[in-house]
Amino acid sequence: MARGDRRMAILRAAEKLFLSGRFDRVTLDEVCQRAAVGKGTIYRYFQDKEDLYAQVILSGLDELYTSLDGKLSRPGCSEDKLVATAQALRSFHGKRRNLFRSLHTVEFRRMLSKRALHKELRERHDRIARLVASVIKPAVKEGKYRGDVPPLAAARMFLALTREGVRSKDCLDSRPVPVKRVVGLFLDGMRKR
């Protein structure tokens, strides 16, 4: 198995274990068994169990970025790209729901305070926001969207609204809020009047 494949196999195995139960109950021996590697191999790639857990989270955010980048590099207008972004976020969140939940666990918050992990996490979030801002910026220049909200700030607002929209249920029933409704709310505030 190639070096990058081995690291990814460890991350996948660890994600399934960490995100299906409690962090403190998962052992590196279980990760080794699930990934079919020895403990020395794990230590070749990760400092300890906390580092492995953190890298699972960061790897997930990197995958999300790659997915969004692929969708946003295609031709299309900004509104279509924002809808594609919201759909990709909904799909990713649906498949990796526990990954997003883990960002709010006590274990992860404790790790943030102990390590340079906070900086790495911020960098991942900023990278995703800059990608979305690259869709908003041309529409601002073309005069379609308001110019009094910086594109990066607008991108962060879009991501926050979308994040809540993909997780929330419509107050009238138990179905998720439609993606186009979430994007429409954002665009109602961004379009020039």
Long-range contacts (C-beta under 8 A, 24 or more apart in sequence): 6-37, 6-41, 6-45, 7-45, 9-35, 9-36, 9-37, 10-35, 10-37, 10-41, 10-42, 10-45, 10-46, 10-52, 11-52, 11-55, 11-56, 11-59, 14-52, 14-53, 14-56, 15-56, 15-59, 15-60, 15-99, 18-53, 18-56, 18-102, 19-56, 19-98, 19-99, 19-101, 19-102, 20-98, 23-49, 23-53, 23-105, 23-107, 24-107, 28-52, 50-111, 50-114, 50-115, 53-107, 53-108, 53-111, 54-108, 54-111, 54-115, 54-117, 54-120, 56-99, 56-102, 57-99, 57-102, 57-103, 57-108, 57-121, 58-117, 58-120, 58-121, 58-124, 60-96, 60-99, 61-121, 61-124, 61-125, 61-128, 62-124, 63-92, 64-88, 64-89, 64-92, 64-128, 65-124, 65-127, 65-128, 65-131, 67-92, 68-128, 68-131, 68-132, 69-131, 72-131, 72-132, 72-134, 72-135, 78-135, 78-136, 78-138, 78-139, 78-144, 78-145, 79-183, 79-187, 81-135, 82-132, 82-135, 82-136, 82-158, 82-183, 82-186, 82-187, 83-179, 83-180, 83-183, 85-132, 85-135, 85-158, 85-162, 86-162, 86-165, 86-166, 86-179, 86-182, 86-183, 87-179, 89-159, 89-162, 89-163, 89-166, 90-166, 90-176, 90-179, 93-163, 93-166, 93-167, 94-166, 100-167, 128-159, 129-155, 129-156, 129-159, 130-155, 131-155, 132-158, 132-159, 136-190, 139-190, 143-192, 144-191, 144-192, 145-190, 145-191, 145-192, 146-189, 146-190, 146-191, 146-192, 149-190, 154-190, 157-186, 158-186, 161-185, 161-186, 162-186
